[in-house]
Amino acid sequence: MDILQWLFIGVLVYAIYYLINKYEQRVDELTRLIELNREEINKNKENIKKNAEGVSANREKIEKNADGVSKNAKGVAKNKEKIQETEQIAKRNKEILDLNQDIIAKLK
């Protein structure tokens, strides 16, 4: 009966050793994966910083372009007014030209 107890204790010791070894392997693997992820996380943080700088630069460009667009819109409105005025002047000049040609035709 003594041998049976020692055999049982030996099997338990081996089982405990086996489980501890497996646990240590899993811990080592998890530690390795955590380190790999930590490097990727740091790379992602750097990329986020770079992108944030790019976003702020783009925001400034967009604001400048918005100012330019509003100035151009005002210029377009002024140009439309000038075109309408020019069309009216051209219409009046054509009427005057037609009248002058009629007068010249009558004088001949």
A tleap script that builds the chain and sets N, CA, C and O, in Angstrom:
source leaprc.protein.ff14SB
mol = sequence {
  NMET ASP ILE LEU GLN TRP LEU PHE ILE GLY
  VAL LEU VAL TYR ALA ILE TYR TYR LEU ILE
  ASN LYS TYR GLU GLN ARG VAL ASP GLU LEU
  THR ARG LEU ILE GLU LEU ASN ARG GLU GLU
  ILE ASN LYS ASN LYS GLU ASN ILE LYS LYS
  ASN ALA GLU GLY VAL SER ALA ASN ARG GLU
  LYS ILE GLU LYS ASN ALA ASP GLY VAL SER
  LYS ASN ALA LYS GLY VAL ALA LYS ASN LYS
  GLU LYS ILE GLN GLU THR GLU GLN ILE ALA
  LYS ARG ASN LYS GLU ILE LEU ASP LEU ASN
  GLN ASP ILE ILE ALA LYS LEU CLYS
}
set mol.1.N position { 0.827 -1.184 0.000 }
set mol.1.CA position { 0.000 0.000 0.000 }
set mol.1.C position { 0.869 1.244 0.000 }
set mol.1.O position { 0.486 2.273 -0.558 }
set mol.2.N position { 2.050 1.156 0.629 }
set mol.2.CA position { 2.980 2.275 0.661 }
set mol.2.C position { 3.440 2.656 -0.741 }
set mol.2.O position { 3.566 3.840 -1.054 }
set mol.3.N position { 3.685 1.677 -1.567 }
set mol.3.CA position { 4.158 1.920 -2.919 }
set mol.3.C position { 3.070 2.614 -3.732 }
set mol.3.O position { 3.363 3.487 -4.549 }
set mol.4.N position { 1.827 2.232 -3.511 }
set mol.4.CA position { 0.712 2.843 -4.216 }
set mol.4.C position { 0.603 4.324 -3.887 }
set mol.4.O position { 0.326 5.139 -4.768 }
set mol.5.N position { 0.817 4.674 -2.631 }
set mol.5.CA position { 0.765 6.088 -2.232 }
set mol.5.C position { 1.898 6.867 -2.885 }
set mol.5.O position { 1.676 7.970 -3.384 }
set mol.6.N position { 3.107 6.316 -2.891 }
set mol.6.CA position { 4.237 6.997 -3.505 }
set mol.6.C position { 4.055 7.107 -5.021 }
set mol.6.O position { 4.447 8.105 -5.626 }
set mol.7.N position { 3.477 6.109 -5.611 }
set mol.7.CA position { 3.196 6.153 -7.035 }
set mol.7.C position { 2.175 7.252 -7.337 }
set mol.7.O position { 2.325 8.009 -8.296 }
set mol.8.N position { 1.149 7.327 -6.512 }
set mol.8.CA position { 0.128 8.371 -6.661 }
set mol.8.C position { 0.749 9.759 -6.487 }
set mol.8.O position { 0.450 10.677 -7.251 }
set mol.9.N position { 1.619 9.909 -5.472 }
set mol.9.CA position { 2.290 11.194 -5.235 }
set mol.9.C position { 3.187 11.540 -6.420 }
set mol.9.O position { 3.254 12.698 -6.832 }
set mol.10.N position { 3.879 10.535 -6.971 }
set mol.10.CA position { 4.745 10.749 -8.128 }
set mol.10.C position { 3.932 11.212 -9.339 }
set mol.10.O position { 4.345 12.122 -10.058 }
set mol.11.N position { 2.778 10.585 -9.559 }
set mol.11.CA position { 1.924 10.984 -10.677 }
set mol.11.C position { 1.429 12.413 -10.467 }
set mol.11.O position { 1.393 13.201 -11.412 }
set mol.12.N position { 1.046 12.752 -9.232 }
set mol.12.CA position { 0.596 14.116 -8.932 }
set mol.12.C position { 1.726 15.125 -9.165 }
set mol.12.O position { 1.497 16.185 -9.748 }
set mol.13.N position { 2.945 14.803 -8.714 }
set mol.13.CA position { 4.090 15.701 -8.895 }
set mol.13.C position { 4.353 15.901 -10.389 }
set mol.13.O position { 4.593 17.021 -10.840 }
set mol.14.N position { 4.304 14.797 -11.156 }
set mol.14.CA position { 4.523 14.912 -12.590 }
set mol.14.C position { 3.417 15.766 -13.236 }
set mol.14.O position { 3.701 16.606 -14.090 }
set mol.15.N position { 2.174 15.553 -12.832 }
set mol.15.CA position { 1.050 16.321 -13.383 }
set mol.15.C position { 1.216 17.806 -13.059 }
set mol.15.O position { 0.987 18.669 -13.907 }
set mol.16.N position { 1.618 18.089 -11.818 }
set mol.16.CA position { 1.837 19.491 -11.428 }
set mol.16.C position { 2.980 20.086 -12.236 }
set mol.16.O position { 2.875 21.215 -12.717 }
set mol.17.N position { 4.083 19.333 -12.394 }
set mol.17.CA position { 5.213 19.802 -13.190 }
set mol.17.C position { 4.775 20.060 -14.631 }
set mol.17.O position { 5.118 21.090 -15.212 }
set mol.18.N position { 4.024 19.136 -15.199 }
set mol.18.CA position { 3.547 19.270 -16.573 }
set mol.18.C position { 2.673 20.516 -16.717 }
set mol.18.O position { 2.847 21.279 -17.668 }
set mol.19.N position { 1.742 20.735 -15.793 }
set mol.19.CA position { 0.856 21.896 -15.847 }
set mol.19.C position { 1.636 23.201 -15.680 }
set mol.19.O position { 1.362 24.175 -16.382 }
set mol.20.N position { 2.590 23.232 -14.773 }
set mol.20.CA position { 3.406 24.439 -14.568 }
set mol.20.C position { 4.214 24.737 -15.835 }
set mol.20.O position { 4.317 25.894 -16.243 }
set mol.21.N position { 4.776 23.720 -16.446 }
set mol.21.CA position { 5.551 23.896 -17.663 }
set mol.21.C position { 4.667 24.465 -18.785 }
set mol.21.O position { 5.058 25.408 -19.473 }
set mol.22.N position { 3.483 23.887 -18.960 }
set mol.22.CA position { 2.548 24.399 -19.966 }
set mol.22.C position { 2.167 25.847 -19.664 }
set mol.22.O position { 2.110 26.676 -20.572 }
set mol.23.N position { 1.909 26.149 -18.401 }
set mol.23.CA position { 1.539 27.499 -17.991 }
set mol.23.C position { 2.669 28.478 -18.318 }
set mol.23.O position { 2.418 29.568 -18.832 }
set mol.24.N position { 3.920 28.087 -18.018 }
set mol.24.CA position { 5.059 28.949 -18.305 }
set mol.24.C position { 5.214 29.178 -19.811 }
set mol.24.O position { 5.548 30.283 -20.240 }
set mol.25.N position { 4.975 28.143 -20.609 }
set mol.25.CA position { 5.047 28.305 -22.061 }
set mol.25.C position { 3.993 29.293 -22.547 }
set mol.25.O position { 4.266 30.144 -23.394 }
set mol.26.N position { 2.789 29.169 -22.001 }
set mol.26.CA position { 1.723 30.101 -22.399 }
set mol.26.C position { 2.053 31.528 -21.968 }
set mol.26.O position { 1.821 32.474 -22.720 }
set mol.27.N position { 2.586 31.683 -20.773 }
set mol.27.CA position { 2.957 33.012 -20.281 }
set mol.27.C position { 4.048 33.603 -21.171 }
set mol.27.O position { 3.992 34.783 -21.516 }
set mol.28.N position { 5.037 32.795 -21.544 }
set mol.28.CA position { 6.105 33.280 -22.426 }
set mol.28.C position { 5.544 33.715 -23.785 }
set mol.28.O position { 5.922 34.759 -24.317 }
set mol.29.N position { 4.641 32.904 -24.334 }
set mol.29.CA position { 4.039 33.243 -25.616 }
set mol.29.C position { 3.222 34.525 -25.507 }
set mol.29.O position { 3.306 35.390 -26.380 }
set mol.30.N position { 2.438 34.653 -24.453 }
set mol.30.CA position { 1.642 35.867 -24.255 }
set mol.30.C position { 2.533 37.091 -24.069 }
set mol.30.O position { 2.222 38.169 -24.576 }
set mol.31.N position { 3.627 36.930 -23.353 }
set mol.31.CA position { 4.571 38.034 -23.164 }
set mol.31.C position { 5.156 38.467 -24.511 }
set mol.31.O position { 5.287 39.659 -24.788 }
set mol.32.N position { 5.504 37.483 -25.340 }
set mol.32.CA position { 6.050 37.787 -26.667 }
set mol.32.C position { 5.015 38.540 -27.507 }
set mol.32.O position { 5.350 39.516 -28.178 }
set mol.33.N position { 3.775 38.092 -27.471 }
set mol.33.CA position { 2.717 38.747 -28.240 }
set mol.33.C position { 2.456 40.157 -27.722 }
set mol.33.O position { 2.205 41.073 -28.505 }
set mol.34.N position { 2.516 40.329 -26.424 }
set mol.34.CA position { 2.310 41.660 -25.833 }
set mol.34.C position { 3.405 42.610 -26.300 }
set mol.34.O position { 3.125 43.765 -26.619 }
set mol.35.N position { 4.635 42.144 -26.343 }
set mol.35.CA position { 5.745 42.982 -26.799 }
set mol.35.C position { 5.573 43.357 -28.274 }
set mol.35.O position { 5.817 44.498 -28.667 }
set mol.36.N position { 5.152 42.385 -29.079 }
set mol.36.CA position { 4.904 42.690 -30.497 }
set mol.36.C position { 3.790 43.723 -30.630 }
set mol.36.O position { 3.896 44.659 -31.422 }
set mol.37.N position { 2.744 43.555 -29.866 }
set mol.37.CA position { 1.637 44.505 -29.920 }
set mol.37.C position { 2.061 45.874 -29.407 }
set mol.37.O position { 1.606 46.897 -29.918 }
set mol.38.N position { 2.914 45.900 -28.419 }
set mol.38.CA position { 3.384 47.172 -27.878 }
set mol.38.C position { 4.134 47.953 -28.956 }
set mol.38.O position { 3.969 49.167 -29.077 }
set mol.39.N position { 4.962 47.250 -29.739 }
set mol.39.CA position { 5.679 47.916 -30.830 }
set mol.39.C position { 4.697 48.457 -31.861 }
set mol.39.O position { 4.847 49.584 -32.333 }
set mol.40.N position { 3.711 47.669 -32.207 }
set mol.40.CA position { 2.703 48.110 -33.179 }
set mol.40.C position { 1.900 49.292 -32.632 }
set mol.40.O position { 1.575 50.224 -33.366 }
set mol.41.N position { 1.589 49.243 -31.351 }
set mol.41.CA position { 0.855 50.344 -30.731 }
set mol.41.C position { 1.680 51.628 -30.798 }
set mol.41.O position { 1.147 52.693 -31.108 }
set mol.42.N position { 2.965 51.530 -30.511 }
set mol.42.CA position { 3.827 52.713 -30.593 }
set mol.42.C position { 3.917 53.243 -32.021 }
set mol.42.O position { 3.902 54.456 -32.234 }
set mol.43.N position { 4.011 52.340 -33.005 }
set mol.43.CA position { 4.025 52.773 -34.402 }
set mol.43.C position { 2.716 53.475 -34.742 }
set mol.43.O position { 2.714 54.508 -35.412 }
set mol.44.N position { 1.605 52.912 -34.280 }
set mol.44.CA position { 0.305 53.522 -34.556 }
set mol.44.C position { 0.187 54.893 -33.899 }
set mol.44.O position { -0.397 55.809 -34.479 }
set mol.45.N position { 0.734 55.041 -32.700 }
set mol.45.CA position { 0.699 56.348 -32.037 }
set mol.45.C position { 1.467 57.383 -32.861 }
set mol.45.O position { 1.017 58.516 -33.029 }
set mol.46.N position { 2.633 56.975 -33.374 }
set mol.46.CA position { 3.417 57.887 -34.204 }
set mol.46.C position { 2.656 58.257 -35.474 }
set mol.46.O position { 2.650 59.416 -35.890 }
set mol.47.N position { 2.017 57.264 -36.084 }
set mol.47.CA position { 1.227 57.540 -37.298 }
set mol.47.C position { 0.062 58.467 -36.990 }
set mol.47.O position { -0.273 59.330 -37.802 }
set mol.48.N position { -0.549 58.304 -35.850 }
set mol.48.CA position { -1.662 59.176 -35.459 }
set mol.48.C position { -1.166 60.609 -35.304 }
set mol.48.O position { -1.838 61.548 -35.731 }
set mol.49.N position { 0.009 60.783 -34.694 }
set mol.49.CA position { 0.571 62.127 -34.549 }
set mol.49.C position { 0.841 62.752 -35.916 }
set mol.49.O position { 0.524 63.919 -36.146 }
set mol.50.N position { 1.436 61.959 -36.831 }
set mol.50.CA position { 1.715 62.470 -38.170 }
set mol.50.C position { 0.417 62.856 -38.872 }
set mol.50.O position { 0.338 63.904 -39.513 }
set mol.51.N position { -0.585 62.015 -38.750 }
set mol.51.CA position { -1.867 62.304 -39.397 }
set mol.51.C position { -2.525 63.536 -38.797 }
set mol.51.O position { -3.164 64.310 -39.510 }
set mol.52.N position { -2.373 63.723 -37.489 }
set mol.52.CA position { -2.956 64.906 -36.848 }
set mol.52.C position { -2.299 66.174 -37.385 }
set mol.52.O position { -2.972 67.180 -37.610 }
set mol.53.N position { -0.983 66.122 -37.588 }
set mol.53.CA position { -0.284 67.268 -38.166 }
set mol.53.C position { -0.782 67.535 -39.588 }
set mol.53.O position { -0.995 68.682 -39.981 }
set mol.54.N position { -0.963 66.454 -40.350 }
set mol.54.CA position { -1.476 66.603 -41.711 }
set mol.54.C position { -2.881 67.177 -41.730 }
set mol.54.O position { -3.220 67.973 -42.604 }
set mol.55.N position { -3.695 66.775 -40.770 }
set mol.55.CA position { -5.066 67.277 -40.696 }
set mol.55.C position { -5.068 68.774 -40.417 }
set mol.55.O position { -5.819 69.529 -41.033 }
set mol.56.N position { -4.220 69.195 -39.484 }
set mol.56.CA position { -4.190 70.627 -39.169 }
set mol.56.C position { -3.674 71.434 -40.365 }
set mol.56.O position { -4.169 72.528 -40.635 }
set mol.57.N position { -2.686 70.898 -41.075 }
set mol.57.CA position { -2.185 71.594 -42.272 }
set mol.57.C position { -3.283 71.675 -43.327 }
set mol.57.O position { -3.460 72.712 -43.966 }
set mol.58.N position { -4.017 70.587 -43.507 }
set mol.58.CA position { -5.112 70.593 -44.485 }
set mol.58.C position { -6.217 71.551 -44.067 }
set mol.58.O position { -6.832 72.208 -44.908 }
set mol.59.N position { -6.463 71.627 -42.775 }
set mol.59.CA position { -7.499 72.544 -42.283 }
set mol.59.C position { -7.122 73.985 -42.628 }
set mol.59.O position { -7.971 74.768 -43.054 }
set mol.60.N position { -5.842 74.330 -42.443 }
set mol.60.CA position { -5.388 75.681 -42.778 }
set mol.60.C position { -5.551 75.953 -44.273 }
set mol.60.O position { -5.985 77.035 -44.668 }
set mol.61.N position { -5.203 74.967 -45.100 }
set mol.61.CA position { -5.345 75.138 -46.547 }
set mol.61.C position { -6.808 75.308 -46.928 }
set mol.61.O position { -7.142 76.122 -47.789 }
set mol.62.N position { -7.677 74.540 -46.286 }
set mol.62.CA position { -9.110 74.638 -46.583 }
set mol.62.C position { -9.636 76.013 -46.204 }
set mol.62.O position { -10.428 76.605 -46.938 }
set mol.63.N position { -9.195 76.521 -45.057 }
set mol.63.CA position { -9.642 77.855 -44.642 }
set mol.63.C position { -9.167 78.921 -45.627 }
set mol.63.O position { -9.924 79.827 -45.977 }
set mol.64.N position { -7.896 78.813 -46.081 }
set mol.64.CA position { -7.388 79.766 -47.068 }
set mol.64.C position { -8.191 79.666 -48.358 }
set mol.64.O position { -8.549 80.682 -48.955 }
set mol.65.N position { -8.471 78.446 -48.783 }
set mol.65.CA position { -9.242 78.262 -50.012 }
set mol.65.C position { -10.659 78.790 -49.863 }
set mol.65.O position { -11.226 79.334 -50.810 }
set mol.66.N position { -11.229 78.631 -48.683 }
set mol.66.CA position { -12.585 79.143 -48.453 }
set mol.66.C position { -12.595 80.661 -48.572 }
set mol.66.O position { -13.517 81.239 -49.148 }
set mol.67.N position { -11.567 81.304 -48.026 }
set mol.67.CA position { -11.463 82.760 -48.169 }
set mol.67.C position { -11.351 83.144 -49.640 }
set mol.67.O position { -12.004 84.082 -50.099 }
set mol.68.N position { -10.517 82.411 -50.373 }
set mol.68.CA position { -10.355 82.689 -51.797 }
set mol.68.C position { -11.650 82.485 -52.564 }
set mol.68.O position { -11.971 83.258 -53.467 }
set mol.69.N position { -12.388 81.455 -52.211 }
set mol.69.CA position { -13.657 81.188 -52.889 }
set mol.69.C position { -14.649 82.319 -52.628 }
set mol.69.O position { -15.346 82.763 -53.541 }
set mol.70.N position { -14.709 82.780 -51.384 }
set mol.70.CA position { -15.656 83.869 -51.086 }
set mol.70.C position { -15.249 85.151 -51.818 }
set mol.70.O position { -16.108 85.886 -52.305 }
set mol.71.N position { -13.943 85.420 -51.896 }
set mol.71.CA position { -13.482 86.590 -52.651 }
set mol.71.C position { -13.826 86.435 -54.133 }
set mol.71.O position { -14.274 87.384 -54.776 }
set mol.72.N position { -13.611 85.229 -54.667 }
set mol.72.CA position { -13.938 84.990 -56.074 }
set mol.72.C position { -15.432 85.122 -56.323 }
set mol.72.O position { -15.846 85.610 -57.374 }
set mol.73.N position { -16.238 84.693 -55.370 }
set mol.73.CA position { -17.689 84.808 -55.542 }
set mol.73.C position { -18.087 86.282 -55.635 }
set mol.73.O position { -18.932 86.659 -56.447 }
set mol.74.N position { -17.465 87.105 -54.793 }
set mol.74.CA position { -17.748 88.542 -54.858 }
set mol.74.C position { -17.303 89.113 -56.201 }
set mol.74.O position { -18.005 89.923 -56.807 }
set mol.75.N position { -16.128 88.680 -56.657 }
set mol.75.CA position { -15.616 89.142 -57.944 }
set mol.75.C position { -16.519 88.696 -59.087 }
set mol.75.O position { -16.734 89.449 -60.037 }
set mol.76.N position { -17.044 87.489 -59.006 }
set mol.76.CA position { -17.938 86.995 -60.047 }
set mol.76.C position { -19.204 87.839 -60.093 }
set mol.76.O position { -19.685 88.185 -61.171 }
set mol.77.N position { -19.741 88.168 -58.927 }
set mol.77.CA position { -20.951 88.995 -58.882 }
set mol.77.C position { -20.687 90.366 -59.504 }
set mol.77.O position { -21.509 90.880 -60.262 }
set mol.78.N position { -19.531 90.955 -59.177 }
set mol.78.CA position { -19.184 92.263 -59.769 }
set mol.78.C position { -19.027 92.149 -61.279 }
set mol.78.O position { -19.465 93.022 -62.029 }
set mol.79.N position { -18.390 91.050 -61.719 }
set mol.79.CA position { -18.194 90.860 -63.157 }
set mol.79.C position { -19.527 90.678 -63.875 }
set mol.79.O position { -19.693 91.154 -64.999 }
set mol.80.N position { -20.471 90.000 -63.247 }
set mol.80.CA position { -21.788 89.845 -63.859 }
set mol.80.C position { -22.458 91.203 -64.035 }
set mol.80.O position { -23.075 91.478 -65.064 }
set mol.81.N position { -22.328 92.046 -63.016 }
set mol.81.CA position { -22.893 93.398 -63.109 }
set mol.81.C position { -22.235 94.174 -64.254 }
set mol.81.O position { -22.915 94.837 -65.038 }
set mol.82.N position { -20.914 94.085 -64.339 }
set mol.82.CA position { -20.198 94.790 -65.404 }
set mol.82.C position { -20.604 94.257 -66.773 }
set mol.82.O position { -20.737 95.032 -67.720 }
set mol.83.N position { -20.802 92.960 -66.890 }
set mol.83.CA position { -21.223 92.365 -68.163 }
set mol.83.C position { -22.598 92.883 -68.550 }
set mol.83.O position { -22.842 93.217 -69.709 }
set mol.84.N position { -23.492 92.947 -67.574 }
set mol.84.CA position { -24.832 93.470 -67.863 }
set mol.84.C position { -24.760 94.931 -68.295 }
set mol.84.O position { -25.440 95.333 -69.240 }
set mol.85.N position { -23.941 95.727 -67.609 }
set mol.85.CA position { -23.773 97.129 -67.990 }
set mol.85.C position { -23.201 97.228 -69.399 }
set mol.85.O position { -23.652 98.048 -70.198 }
set mol.86.N position { -22.210 96.395 -69.705 }
set mol.86.CA position { -21.581 96.415 -71.023 }
set mol.86.C position { -22.592 96.004 -72.090 }
set mol.86.O position { -22.616 96.581 -73.178 }
set mol.87.N position { -23.427 95.011 -71.783 }
set mol.87.CA position { -24.450 94.601 -72.746 }
set mol.87.C position { -25.442 95.732 -72.997 }
set mol.87.O position { -25.878 95.931 -74.130 }
set mol.88.N position { -25.797 96.466 -71.964 }
set mol.88.CA position { -26.713 97.599 -72.124 }
set mol.88.C position { -26.065 98.697 -72.971 }
set mol.88.O position { -26.707 99.274 -73.849 }
set mol.89.N position { -24.789 98.980 -72.699 }
set mol.89.CA position { -24.070 99.993 -73.482 }
set mol.89.C position { -23.980 99.549 -74.934 }
set mol.89.O position { -24.178 100.355 -75.843 }
set mol.90.N position { -23.685 98.279 -75.159 }
set mol.90.CA position { -23.589 97.764 -76.523 }
set mol.90.C position { -24.939 97.878 -77.223 }
set mol.90.O position { -24.995 98.203 -78.409 }
set mol.91.N position { -26.008 97.618 -76.513 }
set mol.91.CA position { -27.354 97.733 -77.089 }
set mol.91.C position { -27.632 99.182 -77.479 }
set mol.91.O position { -28.132 99.456 -78.571 }
set mol.92.N position { -27.298 100.121 -76.563 }
set mol.92.CA position { -27.492 101.546 -76.861 }
set mol.92.C position { -26.632 101.977 -78.048 }
set mol.92.O position { -27.096 102.707 -78.924 }
set mol.93.N position { -25.384 101.525 -78.072 }
set mol.93.CA position { -24.490 101.868 -79.181 }
set mol.93.C position { -25.020 101.330 -80.502 }
set mol.93.O position { -24.918 102.007 -81.525 }
set mol.94.N position { -25.589 100.118 -80.502 }
set mol.94.CA position { -26.162 99.555 -81.721 }
set mol.94.C position { -27.353 100.386 -82.179 }
set mol.94.O position { -27.515 100.655 -83.369 }
set mol.95.N position { -28.190 100.792 -81.214 }
set mol.95.CA position { -29.334 101.639 -81.565 }
set mol.95.C position { -28.861 102.951 -82.181 }
set mol.95.O position { -29.410 103.405 -83.185 }
set mol.96.N position { -27.831 103.565 -81.570 }
set mol.96.CA position { -27.281 104.825 -82.087 }
set mol.96.C position { -26.685 104.605 -83.465 }
set mol.96.O position { -26.871 105.429 -84.360 }
set mol.97.N position { -25.970 103.501 -83.644 }
set mol.97.CA position { -25.379 103.177 -84.942 }
set mol.97.C position { -26.458 103.005 -85.994 }
set mol.97.O position { -26.324 103.505 -87.111 }
set mol.98.N position { -27.532 102.298 -85.647 }
set mol.98.CA position { -28.645 102.112 -86.586 }
set mol.98.C position { -29.267 103.469 -86.962 }
set mol.98.O position { -29.568 103.730 -88.126 }
set mol.99.N position { -29.448 104.313 -85.951 }
set mol.99.CA position { -30.007 105.641 -86.223 }
set mol.99.C position { -29.077 106.455 -87.118 }
set mol.99.O position { -29.533 107.113 -88.054 }
set mol.100.N position { -27.787 106.414 -86.838 }
set mol.100.CA position { -26.812 107.146 -87.663 }
set mol.100.C position { -26.809 106.634 -89.086 }
set mol.100.O position { -26.718 107.419 -90.031 }
set mol.101.N position { -26.908 105.317 -89.250 }
set mol.101.CA position { -26.931 104.759 -90.602 }
set mol.101.C position { -28.209 105.172 -91.336 }
set mol.101.O position { -28.183 105.419 -92.542 }
set mol.102.N position { -29.322 105.245 -90.609 }
set mol.102.CA position { -30.573 105.706 -91.225 }
set mol.102.C position { -30.439 107.161 -91.674 }
set mol.102.O position { -30.858 107.528 -92.771 }
set mol.103.N position { -29.843 107.985 -90.798 }
set mol.103.CA position { -29.668 109.398 -91.122 }
set mol.103.C position { -28.759 109.539 -92.340 }
set mol.103.O position { -29.045 110.332 -93.238 }
set mol.104.N position { -27.652 108.766 -92.379 }
set mol.104.CA position { -26.731 108.831 -93.517 }
set mol.104.C position { -27.440 108.372 -94.782 }
set mol.104.O position { -27.230 108.948 -95.849 }
set mol.105.N position { -28.263 107.358 -94.680 }
set mol.105.CA position { -28.988 106.858 -95.844 }
set mol.105.C position { -29.966 107.905 -96.351 }
set mol.105.O position { -30.145 108.048 -97.560 }
set mol.106.N position { -30.608 108.647 -95.434 }
set mol.106.CA position { -31.564 109.668 -95.839 }
set mol.106.C position { -30.867 110.866 -96.450 }
set mol.106.O position { -31.424 111.507 -97.341 }
set mol.107.N position { -29.656 111.190 -95.994 }
set mol.107.CA position { -28.923 112.330 -96.525 }
set mol.107.C position { -28.381 112.062 -97.927 }
set mol.107.O position { -28.108 113.016 -98.655 }
set mol.108.N position { -28.222 110.869 -98.314 }
set mol.108.CA position { -27.675 110.567 -99.647 }
set mol.108.C position { -28.682 110.764 -100.676 }
set mol.108.O position { -28.405 110.559 -101.857 }
savepdb mol mol.pdb
quit
